[in-house]
Amino acid sequence: MRVSVYIAASLDGYIARENGSLDWLPGIGDGDSTEDYGYHEFMETVDLLMMGRDTFETVLSFGQWPFEKPVVVLSGKRLAIPDNLCDKVETMSGALAEIVSRLEQRGVRHVYLDGGRTIQGFLAAGLVNQLIITSVPLLLGGGRPLFGPLERDIRLRHLETRSFSSGLVQSRYEVIN
Ligand SMILES: NC(=O)c1ccc[n+]([C@@H]2O[C@H](COP(=O)([O-])OP(=O)(O)OC[C@H]3O[C@@H](n4cnc5c(N)ncnc54)[C@H](OP(=O)(O)O)[C@@H]3O)[C@@H](O)[C@H]2O)c1
């Protein structure tokens, strides 16, 4: 099973303000642009999304559920999933390797992993294959970091970098675990 991260970060590496706000993040197709930064093409390759509880709560706050694919939310808490999402969202917790093998047994082949601390946990466990990171040209100076402390270096192979007229720069890396 492949695990991919597709995420936007400020140039100084934050994915949200400390209070969780994404007000600095350009929306897909903002202004006159129809540019989606490869989002739909990537989404088509994904079988399932896995996200941390904080990211799930942010998505819920948007009001309209944006995903057609099944979603797994990681949480150590007992989460109340809204009735209208019961057939789309399930919660899991526990050892990451066990979660991955449960999904593999179901035939899941490509997971889109989302949420900073969640991504950090999977990276530390050697369970991420690909990083697609879109840098937004601003410095937030603080907030929720994409990456965090590691007990060992994680080597990456750079595959591609694209720049967009909006100023966003997207790089794709393969993780050499
Ligand atoms: N810039 C972007 O493209 C982008 C993308 C995604 C998210 N975001 C933003 O980033 C913020 C969320 O990121 P974050 O780093 O704060 O948190 P996160 O990774 O979304 O969620 C962290 C939570 O996930 C749960 N979790 C993670 N790993 C787990 C495991 N192995 N087992 C059980 N539970 C696990 C825990 O929930 P419990 O505390 O319930 O146990 C943990 O507190 C939000 O503000 C969101 O809007 C930005």
The ligand as an ORCA input file, in Angstrom:
! r2SCAN-3c Opt
* xyz 0 1
  N      -2.319     23.485      4.853
  C      -2.972     22.376      4.563
  O      -3.007     21.935      3.380
  C      -3.628     21.606      5.665
  C      -3.996     20.272      5.451
  C      -4.545     19.556      6.502
  C      -4.754     20.157      7.731
  N      -4.427     21.456      7.889
  C      -4.625     22.106      9.201
  O      -3.752     21.520     10.141
  C      -4.379     21.496     11.419
  C      -4.411     20.063     11.932
  O      -3.121     19.515     11.977
  P      -2.524     19.071     13.380
  O      -1.100     18.735     13.225
  O      -2.888     20.099     14.381
  O      -3.396     17.783     13.758
  P      -3.894     16.457     12.969
  O      -2.737     15.631     12.566
  O      -4.938     16.777     11.987
  O      -4.672     15.760     14.200
  C      -3.966     15.372     15.356
  C      -4.824     14.396     16.110
  O      -5.001     13.211     15.337
  C      -5.108     12.094     16.200
  N      -4.066     11.117     15.861
  C      -2.974     11.282     15.092
  N      -2.288     10.130     15.016
  C      -2.973      9.209     15.727
  C      -2.788      7.831     16.030
  N      -1.738      7.142     15.585
  N      -3.692      7.211     16.810
  C      -4.754      7.893     17.290
  N      -4.972      9.205     17.060
  C      -4.096      9.836     16.294
  C      -4.987     12.617     17.625
  O      -6.331     12.895     17.982
  P      -6.913     12.808     19.505
  O      -6.361     14.019     20.197
  O      -8.390     12.858     19.299
  O      -6.439     11.506     20.102
  C      -4.225     13.921     17.431
  O      -4.442     14.846     18.471
  C      -5.781     22.028     11.241
  O      -5.793     23.395     11.593
  C      -6.013     21.877      9.747
  O      -6.904     22.827      9.249
  C      -3.852     22.191      6.908
*
